[in-house]
């Protein structure tokens, strides 16, 4: 079955660590181990795939593969179906479900790349492997391992000065938050320790481009924030002429000290910018940004826990709330918080 058999979907989180600080070498080993699970990409017409009655997709040469939430969403879009609504177990039996999917698969033309992997140790291996993504023939993945190998080449000495404090790998994306060993005080009336850093966000399955952004970590509550105008590096996953990313990343990291200094000034000013009606500001921000509305309650509750009546307090409402959500939504809130930190607040503010 597709919607009511949990074994047909791979786990929603592949690895997750927000506790101990880790060195580059420790994280590099994790990234390498994950990369070792990858199966060779295949380029073939989707009409050659077949849905099985037990919820898997049979891929020539790879066997029966479990879908992830992300690859199932991709396949639903390609087939023009609303998966959960059409294929609920109380409406459609598994054989009819597979028949409908196969009928639509047979009508699809054009080649697609199929990205898949083996099961990791400890995963409940219910099939021959995991179907990670359907991507177009022009897609050229920049996998996490390539990013880490590049960092190892271009920043061999600087990496010892950082620690990884957040690692998240989901079927849709990956995030690695890295901070300096040096603490900085961004308090105004009392100490408020932060650590400057950067965040690597990537997707090996077509959900987003590779980006490296300036990231600030507040120690008292372990909130993270993406600084405004924070982008250090961005590259889209597509075929291009031979291009080395080494030089571009090396140049990007030269900008970090300036970005950190600017972010520190922004946060200090935010603390001095009094907000007379924080509730009204939050309401405007949440109502004028539809993508944030599902997270509104968490943002309001976060502000009540730390009701600082200034722009910094508004920022903290978003970054504190962010910790309650999936990595993808959390990053959205942390990016939005950075924009809020850099803007003057008024009840009419909009983004």
N, C-alpha and C positions, 0 to 999 in steps of 0.2 A: 504494500500500500504506500501511498505517497504522503498523505497528510496525517495519518493516525498511527504510523509505524515509526517510532523514533529511531529505530536502527537504520532506516533508509537515509537519514541525514547525518552528516558528520558533525562533531561537536562545534558549538558556536565560538569557543575560544581555544586556540591551540597552545599558546603559552601566555602566562600572565604573571607579572611580578611587580609589586609596588612596595616591597618591604626593604630588603637589604640592598645597600649600595653595591654595585658590581663594577669591576674593572672592564676595560675594553676587551681584554683577552677572554674573560669569562663570558661576555655576551657574544663575542665572535665565535666561540665554541658552540653556543646555542644556535646561532644563525647558520653555521656550517652544518650542524646536525639536521636542521630543518631542510636545508638545501639538498642534502644527501637523499632525502625522501622523494625528490622530484623524478617523475617519469618523463621520457622524451616527449616534447610537444608533437602532436599529430595535426596535419592539415588535411582535411577531408570534407566532403559534403555531409551536411547533417542528415541527409536522407539515408545515410548508411548506419545511423544510430537506431537502436531499438529500445523501447521502454519495456521493462519486465513487469510481471504482475506483483512482484514483491517490492517494487518501488525503486529499482535501480535502472541505470542506463547502460546498455551493452554497447561498448565501443570496440570496434575491430582491433585486434592486437593487444587490447588492454583488459578485456573481460568486463564483468559487471561492476560498475562504479557507483558509489554513493554520491548523491548530490550534496552540496552545501547550501545554506540559505541563500548565499549569493548566486551560485550557479543555477539554482532552481529559479531564482528571480529572473536571471538572464534568459533561461530557456522559456519561461512563461512569456516574456516579451517577444522572443523570436516566434513563438507559436501563436501569439495573439490570444492568450487565455488568461483567466483570473484563477490561479491555481487553487487556493484554499476555498474559494466560493464554488467553483465548478466541481472540485474533486473531493469534497467533504465525505468522510466515510459513511455518513448516514444518508447520503444521496446516491453515490456511485460506487459500485463494487469494483474491486481491483482489476478484474479482467476488462471491464468496460472502460476504465480509466486508461489502462495501457493501450487499448485499441484506439481510443480517440487521440492520444498523443502520437502513436505510430502513424495514424492516418495523416496527421498534420506534418510530421517529420518527413514523410515520403514526398510531400509537395514542396519542400524547401530546396532551393537551388543555391549554388555558390559554395565556395569552400570556406571553412572556418578553422581556426586553430583550437584544438582541445588541450587544455592544460590540466594535468592530473598528477597525483602523487600516491606513494605507498602509505599505508597506515604507520603511524609512529608507535613506538613501544608504549604499551599502556592504554592505547585507544581501543575502544570496543570494535574490533575489525569485523564488520558484518558483511563485507563484500570484498572484491578483489583490490579495491583501492578507492580513491576519492577523486571525483571529477571537480576540479577547482574552478574552471572558467571556460566560457566560449568567447573567443576574441577574434577580431577580423584579421585577414591575411596581412594587413599593413602594421599590425601590432608587433612591436619589438620590445619585449620586457627588459626592464632594468631591475633585476632581482636584488633582494636585500644583500645577498652575499657579494655581489659586484660592488655595491655601495661600501660595504665594510672593507673589502679588499682595497678599494680606492682610498678610504680613510687611512688604512694601515700604511699605504705607500706615501701619501702626501703629508701626513701628520704623524710621523713615527715617534717624535719626542713629545709633542703637545698632548697626546692622548693620555699620558700618565697623569696629567693635571686635572682629569675629569673622572666622574663616576656616573654610571647609569643608574637612575632612580626610578625609571618606569619602563617596562617592556610590555608591549601588548601585540600579539599576533592573532588576528581573527581570520576567518575565511575571506573577508573583504579587504582588509588592510593591515598594515603594521605601523607601530609607533615606538620610537626609542627616545626617551627624554634623558638628557645628559647635562650634568651641572659641574661647575668648577668646584675644586676643593676649598676655595677661598670664600668666606662669608662677607657680605656687605650689609651695612646697616642703613635701611631706608626709612627709619622712624623719624618722626618730627618731635613729639613731646616725650617719647620714650623709645627704647631700642626695638627694632623690628628687623630681624635677621632674614636675609634672602641669600640665594646663591644664583649667580648668573649661569646661563647655559644655552643649549640649543636643542631642537627637537627634529628628528628625522621622521617624516611621514611618507609612506609609500604604499603602493598596491601592486602586487604581482599578477592581478587578475582583472585589470581594467577599470577599477573603481575610482582611481585618482592618479594624478601624476606624482612623480618623485619630488619632494620639496624638503628643504632644510630651512628652518626658521629660528629666529631668536626667541628664547624661552626663559622665563624667570620663575624661580621656585621660592615660595614663601614658607619658611621653616615652621612657624608656629602652627600652621594648619595643613602643611604640605600641599597647598594650592599651587597650581601652575598657571601661567598666563603667557600667551603668545604676544610679544610686544608689537605695538603698532608699527607699520612699515618695516616688518621684521624679516622679510624674505631674503635669504642668503643665496639660495640656489633652487632652481626649478627646471625639470626636464620632463617632457612628455614621452610616453612609451610609444614610439613610432619608428619606422624604418627611416634611416637617414644615411648620408654619406659617412664614411669612417670618421668618427669623432671621439677624441679622448676626453673624458670628463675630469681627468686628474687636474689639469690646469685650471679649469673653471672652479672646482671645489677648493683648490689651494687659494685662489684669489678671493673666493667667498669668505673663507675663514679669516682672512686679514681684516674683514669688516667688523668682526665680532666685538672688539673693544669699543669701537665707536657706537655700535648698536646698543651695547650694554649701558654705556654712559647715558645715551639718549633715553633709554627705558627707565633708568634710575631717576633722571630728572622728571620724566613724565609722572612716575608714581609719587614722587614727593609733592609735585604740584597738585596731583589729584587729591592728596590728603589735605591740602590747604584750601581746596575748592569746596566750600560749604554748600550743601544741598538742603534747601528749606523743606521740601516735601519729597523725600526719597520714594515713597509709595507711588506718587504720581509719575515720577521719572521711570520707575520700573514698569508701571502699567503702559506707558507710551512705548517704551523700548520693546516690550513683549508683544503688544498688540500690533505694532507697525512692522513686525518681523515675523511673518507666519511660520517660518521654520523653527522658531523658538517657542511657539505657543504650547506644544505638548510638554515642554519642560517648565512652564510658568510656575506651577505650584512649588516645585523644588527650589526655584530662584527666590520666591517670596519667603519660603521657610528658611532658606540660607541667610537671607538678610536679617530675619528676626533673631537668629542665633548670634549675629555679630553686627548690631545696628549702628554702624558708624555713619553719622549724618554728613557725609561728604562724598565726592566722586570716587574716592578709594573704596568706600563702603559699598557703592553700587558695583564696582569692579569685583569686589570680594563675593558679593552675592552670586555672581555668575560663576566665578572660579570654584567657590565652595560647592555650589549645586552641581557643577560639572562632574565631580567625583562620583556621583550617583548613577551615571549613565554609561552606555557602551562607549568604547574608545572613539568611534566615529562621531557620536554626538558630543562627547566630552571635548574633543578638539574643536568642534564648531563653537561651543560656548567659550572656550579659552581664547579663540581667535576674536570672537565678538567682544570679550572683556578687554582685550588689548585696544580695540577701536574705541570703546567707551572711555578707557583711561586717558586717551589722547584728545578727548573732545570736551568742550564746556557744556555743562549740564543746564538744562532749563526744561520746564514742563512741555515745551513745544518741540523738544529734540526728536529727531527721527533719523533713521539710517537707511 
